[in-house]
Structure formats: structure tokens, C-alpha cells
């Protein structure tokens, strides 16, 4: 697990936080959130996808155990109910906006 956390941190560092925040603000992604914001939700979903986790318990427990190694991202203690609520309210429009922002960056890179 130690090597996975290092690789996981490196993969997350590839995502430009400033552009992520720009899309969050554009689509009000953090509206009505207190501790578990959109970036924390993204980290959690990214972890679930990489590790092929199926249930909320499978996602939440290892992340809470390894939270100290993910201090750079200030991941709070995650409860299953919090993750479930975030999954229910997470806007698809926000993901589309994030994807379009990445497409703009890729297009600029190709043009140069």
C-alpha cells in the first residue's frame, strides 16, 4: 500500500488544482458544503476507480486509514453517509466542465 499511495499522490499532482477550482467556482460545485468539498470528492472517486472498489465501506475505510499519507490534500475523515450524500448531489455538469477545461488545455498543447 505504501507504493500505491506514492503513485496515487503523483497522479493527483498531475491535475492542476487552479483549473479544478476554476470549474468548481463556475458550476458552484462547493455550494452547501462544509468539510467535504469537490476536490475531496474527486480524490475519493479517483481512488475508488483506481483500486476498483465497489462499496462505500471499501472506499472509505482504506482512505481513512491512509489519510496521514495524503495530508497534502487535507482529506478530512470521511463517513459513508457523507460520501453517499456527495455522490447524490454531485453535478454531472461539473464533470462536463472539468472535461471541457482539460480539452482546452490539450488543444492549446497540440497547437503549440
Secondary structure, DSSP 4 states (H G I P E B T S, - for coil): -HHHHHHHHHHHHTS-HHHHHHHHHHTTTTTT-SSS-HHHHHHHHHHHHHHT--SHHHHHHHHHHTGGGGGGGTPPPPPHHHHHHHHHH--HHHHHHHHHHHHHHHHHHHH-
